[in-house]
Amino acid sequence: MSTSSALPKCVTETLLELSDDRLVLGHRLSEWCGHGPIIEEDIAMANIALDLIGHATNGLTLVAAEMGDGVTADSLAFFRTDREYRNLIITEQPNGDFANTMVRQFLFDAYSVPLLQALSEISVHSCEPLAGWAAKCHKEDLYHLRHSSQWVLRLGDGTAESKGFAQDSLNNLWRFAGEMLSPSAALTELFKQAPTRLAEIATQWRKTVAAVCAEATLTVPTDPSRFVVGGRIGQHSEHLGHLLAEMQSLPRSQPNAQW
Amino acid sequence: MDDDSKSVWKLLESVPDPEVPAISIVDLGIIRDVSIIAGIVTITITPTYSGCPAMHMIEESIRTALYSEGFEQVQIKTVLSPAWTTDWMSPAAKERLREFGIAPPQQTSAELLLQIGSGKLSTRPAISCPYCRSTNTKLQSEFGPTACKALYTCNGCLQPFEYFKPH
């Protein structure tokens, strides 16, 4: 373990959680490469994946520097097990059809944008690396939100068939919204002095989702009696294990390879 | 600024962006600082887009340029803050982009934030064609061959062109 920590624990944990979100979601989007319904969307999803993986790389690099002991962004990405990953469960869900991928993306983007805005505004000196990281991610996520919102609009307010696909996806993915609405222990600690600011993120998410769904003529699902939660503490759906097996297979088979 | 630092900045002005050779990495605002202490040159850079794969090539190009001029000890430091923005692009750089056939950013990052934040999903500013300057242009693809550019077609002169997105 490193002998001196420059960053508060809640900062490192938040960086780890949010970087894991992006690495897993980036990986999912990269699965579309070469299989997009039209070339513009193949390019879009690849570019968004690249942005997200870039965010994860930057975030995990900060975490690794904090942990010391020879830990690198790569060792965090490729040699942790699913129990050690802290991503939201929605990010590891399979892509399914294009509508499902766009709805999943929209729900995530609607959460990311206000969250990153709030993180980038933290002016406490010890949190500066997190604020800097968040500001950069926020700028790129704005384009993601525009893209995913426009697709929810086109699919929802499209044909009866496209509306059916979009509504089904929204209904199926809603159970994972809870994790975005109730912050992790690390995030709660980070906003200890400003809990209302944290609560605003969930409010903004509900507002954005309601507004876009209304314009898309989609019905916002009712909250289940119990949301699916646990990602932030390493309790994942069955999908993450398979995803990591694929993502980590090359470095694990050649652990000492130098790139 | 001492002579050595000045000559390093001058050198860096000759390092083009690998994807957009019409402009240099200094034009783009990627170089944030140059410092020389005890013979070690430290270049501080900031990435344009987080996942930009050209950044690795840019680092290589910086080292090559410096080594070729006899600067043997080079360190490259990356900072994320302040976040890179197209607002840092000079008017001269924008004109060079246009000459190269790439429409330069036509909004500031603040204007972009306002527009996306407004929730009016379909409104976009009309982008002017770098060839014929017409604003009768059509978006083909939000994202292009690089993270920073979108693809447009001009209905006026019928030429396709890339648009450097405000960031």
Interface residues (C-beta under 8 A of the other chain):
Chain A: I39 E40 I43 A44 A46 N47 I48 L50 D51 L52 I53 G54 H55 T57 N58 E128 P129 A131 G132 W133 A135 K136 C137 K139 E140 L142 Y143 L145 R146 H147 S149 Q150 L153 T208 A211 V212 E215
Chain B: P47 Y49 S50 G51 C52 P53 V79 L80 S81 P82 A83 W84 T85 S109 L112 L113 I116 G117 G119 L121 S122 Q140 S141 E142 F143 G144 P145 A147 L151 K165 H167
